[in-house]
Amino acid sequence: MTALLESLTWWPWHTGAKNIHSVRHTLDAPGLITLQWATLEEGPTTLLRADGAHLFQDPTRRTEHQVTLTGTAGTRESIVIHAGDHERVVELGF
């Protein structure tokens, strides 16, 4: 049983399943959100809308990222965080 537990613990870290983690967002004011996330590996990240429109690119090689986004107050939007070969979709309510 211990071997199975070790393999289950090891698996997500080596497949990149959690490469984008610690995703948080704060509604600073209606229509203004600060989005923060971390990556396991240093590298640039890109934010896209669900339709593929480019929102933000952080070219700096780091593991902690942050950006403030604006949107129409009262709306919701899906944002895709890209880091290397990994992506994570985040739902934001402005």
Contacts in CASP RR format, 6 or more apart in sequence:
PFRMAT RR
TARGET T0000
AUTHOR 0000-0000-0000
METHOD contacts of the structure
MODEL  1
MTALLESLTWWPWHTGAKNIHSVRHTLDAPGLITLQWATLEEGPTTLLRA
DGAHLFQDPTRRTEHQVTLTGTAGTRESIVIHAGDHERVVELGF
11 17 0 8 1.000
12 18 0 8 1.000
13 40 0 8 1.000
16 40 0 8 1.000
16 86 0 8 1.000
18 40 0 8 1.000
19 39 0 8 1.000
19 40 0 8 1.000
19 41 0 8 1.000
19 83 0 8 1.000
19 84 0 8 1.000
19 86 0 8 1.000
20 37 0 8 1.000
20 38 0 8 1.000
20 39 0 8 1.000
20 45 0 8 1.000
20 81 0 8 1.000
20 83 0 8 1.000
20 86 0 8 1.000
20 87 0 8 1.000
20 88 0 8 1.000
21 37 0 8 1.000
21 38 0 8 1.000
21 39 0 8 1.000
21 40 0 8 1.000
22 36 0 8 1.000
22 37 0 8 1.000
22 38 0 8 1.000
23 35 0 8 1.000
23 36 0 8 1.000
23 37 0 8 1.000
23 81 0 8 1.000
23 88 0 8 1.000
23 90 0 8 1.000
24 35 0 8 1.000
24 36 0 8 1.000
24 37 0 8 1.000
25 33 0 8 1.000
25 34 0 8 1.000
25 35 0 8 1.000
25 36 0 8 1.000
25 90 0 8 1.000
25 92 0 8 1.000
26 33 0 8 1.000
26 34 0 8 1.000
27 33 0 8 1.000
27 93 0 8 1.000
27 94 0 8 1.000
28 34 0 8 1.000
28 68 0 8 1.000
30 73 0 8 1.000
30 74 0 8 1.000
30 94 0 8 1.000
31 70 0 8 1.000
31 71 0 8 1.000
31 72 0 8 1.000
31 73 0 8 1.000
31 74 0 8 1.000
31 94 0 8 1.000
32 68 0 8 1.000
32 69 0 8 1.000
32 70 0 8 1.000
32 71 0 8 1.000
32 94 0 8 1.000
33 68 0 8 1.000
33 69 0 8 1.000
33 70 0 8 1.000
33 71 0 8 1.000
33 92 0 8 1.000
33 93 0 8 1.000
33 94 0 8 1.000
34 66 0 8 1.000
34 67 0 8 1.000
34 68 0 8 1.000
34 69 0 8 1.000
35 47 0 8 1.000
35 66 0 8 1.000
35 67 0 8 1.000
35 68 0 8 1.000
35 69 0 8 1.000
35 79 0 8 1.000
35 90 0 8 1.000
35 92 0 8 1.000
36 64 0 8 1.000
36 65 0 8 1.000
36 66 0 8 1.000
37 45 0 8 1.000
37 65 0 8 1.000
37 66 0 8 1.000
37 81 0 8 1.000
37 88 0 8 1.000
38 63 0 8 1.000
38 64 0 8 1.000
38 65 0 8 1.000
39 45 0 8 1.000
39 63 0 8 1.000
39 65 0 8 1.000
39 83 0 8 1.000
39 86 0 8 1.000
40 63 0 8 1.000
41 63 0 8 1.000
41 83 0 8 1.000
41 84 0 8 1.000
42 61 0 8 1.000
42 62 0 8 1.000
42 63 0 8 1.000
43 60 0 8 1.000
43 61 0 8 1.000
43 62 0 8 1.000
43 63 0 8 1.000
43 83 0 8 1.000
43 84 0 8 1.000
44 57 0 8 1.000
44 58 0 8 1.000
44 59 0 8 1.000
44 60 0 8 1.000
44 61 0 8 1.000
44 83 0 8 1.000
44 84 0 8 1.000
45 57 0 8 1.000
45 58 0 8 1.000
45 65 0 8 1.000
45 81 0 8 1.000
45 82 0 8 1.000
45 83 0 8 1.000
45 84 0 8 1.000
46 54 0 8 1.000
46 56 0 8 1.000
46 57 0 8 1.000
46 58 0 8 1.000
46 81 0 8 1.000
46 82 0 8 1.000
46 83 0 8 1.000
47 54 0 8 1.000
47 55 0 8 1.000
47 56 0 8 1.000
47 57 0 8 1.000
47 67 0 8 1.000
47 69 0 8 1.000
47 79 0 8 1.000
47 80 0 8 1.000
47 81 0 8 1.000
47 82 0 8 1.000
48 54 0 8 1.000
48 55 0 8 1.000
48 79 0 8 1.000
48 80 0 8 1.000
48 82 0 8 1.000
49 55 0 8 1.000
49 77 0 8 1.000
49 78 0 8 1.000
49 79 0 8 1.000
49 80 0 8 1.000
50 77 0 8 1.000
50 78 0 8 1.000
50 79 0 8 1.000
50 80 0 8 1.000
50 89 0 8 1.000
52 80 0 8 1.000
55 69 0 8 1.000
55 79 0 8 1.000
56 67 0 8 1.000
56 69 0 8 1.000
58 65 0 8 1.000
58 67 0 8 1.000
69 79 0 8 1.000
69 92 0 8 1.000
69 94 0 8 1.000
70 94 0 8 1.000
71 77 0 8 1.000
71 94 0 8 1.000
72 94 0 8 1.000
73 94 0 8 1.000
74 93 0 8 1.000
74 94 0 8 1.000
75 93 0 8 1.000
75 94 0 8 1.000
76 91 0 8 1.000
76 92 0 8 1.000
76 93 0 8 1.000
76 94 0 8 1.000
77 91 0 8 1.000
77 92 0 8 1.000
77 93 0 8 1.000
77 94 0 8 1.000
78 89 0 8 1.000
78 90 0 8 1.000
78 91 0 8 1.000
78 92 0 8 1.000
79 89 0 8 1.000
79 90 0 8 1.000
79 91 0 8 1.000
79 92 0 8 1.000
80 87 0 8 1.000
80 88 0 8 1.000
80 89 0 8 1.000
80 90 0 8 1.000
81 87 0 8 1.000
81 88 0 8 1.000
81 89 0 8 1.000
81 90 0 8 1.000
END
